[in-house]
Amino acid sequence: MTTTVAPSRLPQLIDLAQDKSSENRRALLRELTDHFFGTTPRTDTEDALYGQILTQLASDMETAVRAELAARFANALDAPHPLMRSLAHDVSEVAGVVLAKSQVLTDSDLVDVVNRRTQAHMRAVSQRETVSEVVSDAIIDKGDDITLGTLLRNDGARLSREGSEAVVERAKANPDLHEATVQRASLEPDLLNEMYFVVEARLRQQILEKNARLDPALLESALSAGRARVAAEDGILPADYAESLAYVEELRAAGQLTPQMLARFLRSGSKTSFLIALAQLSDIDFHTASKIVERRELDALAVVCKGADLDRALFLTYAVVLLNDDGDAMGKAQSYARMYGELTKEAAMRTLRFWRMRRTAQAA
């Protein structure tokens, strides 16, 4: 048999709540909580009175009692909203379970907590079963990188396009965020590929594998979204760019711009000509080609060569020349050549399409 609290009894309990005795107030708090969970369906008036009394009593209790109260109400779908909102703004030891679980709290409540409380509060919000875009955006704006990592690892957290772009920019600068960003299932493919040049080899391989599995329709959508955000200017061109471009165009017009000619450019130290030619043969922009060569990103060079149908021997030639001041250039180049052999044409082509976005945007 359930116990109910008659509406006429609730005003008396409000009067009892004025008792300053901590022992009596603690007993009343627990009695009211027991009654709340044991009652039959309540009226709106009763709910309002419960919320008023419980919130008033809880505010004067020690942390352990408030934490106990928070744990008990966190999963209650009919918990008094004023009480849950108050507990959500409490110290993190009390608020954590409420912020992580309570379905009574609204997005507005959660954003208010994010804007006003601590990183510990934000991390609790980040662990909710579902986190809306508006709440995620607030966390991205206010949270530190540890909090951001918690949000990224939660597949139930939805991120807006703008929020995802902000996440990737922050992740590029912090290796601690690389894995959580790359492994996030819902990250837009064009933003995923923005991470390629900053993450370690293991994560680069994961990006290539995701590209290979990407649905063609999603690929086109991702490319369209990516082009919208690519800047038209990526950096200052080298001093000999115009002269080198004219020479490369002359060779191309004469049908002499071959993969073998690229090797000659490298061996002779004509780096700008090599970069322009590589960009033209693979249909990527000059700055992306420059980034690959300047950083000796030979795994990225393998993607370019595979996608441009340059064979393994030519890739190996380029790799050895680029590593010519390394005592173990041949050994390292051979290991990259094995990677070239294992790389599928499909994965290379899809990855190249993301890198080609800059060229497309510049030509628009």
Buried (B, 14 or more C-beta within 10 A) or exposed (E): EEEBBEEEEBEEBEEBBEEEEEEEBBEBBBEBBEBBBEBEEBEEEBBBBBBBBBBBBBEBBEEEBBBBBBBBBBEBEBBBBBBBBBBBBBBBEBBBBBBBBBBBBBEEBBBBBBEEBBBBBBBBBBBBEEBBBBBBBBBBEBBEBBBBBBBBBBEEBBBBEEBBBBBBEBBBEEEEBBBBBBBBEEBBBBBBBBBBBBBEEEBBBBBBEBBBEBEEEEBEBBBEBBBEBBEEEBEEBBEEBEEBBEBBEEBBEEEEBBBEBBBBBBEEEBBBBBBBBBBBBBBBBBBBBBBBBEEBBBBBBBBBBBBBEBEBEBBBBBBBBBBEEEEEBBEBBEBBBEBBEEBEEBBBBBBBBBBBBBBBBBEE
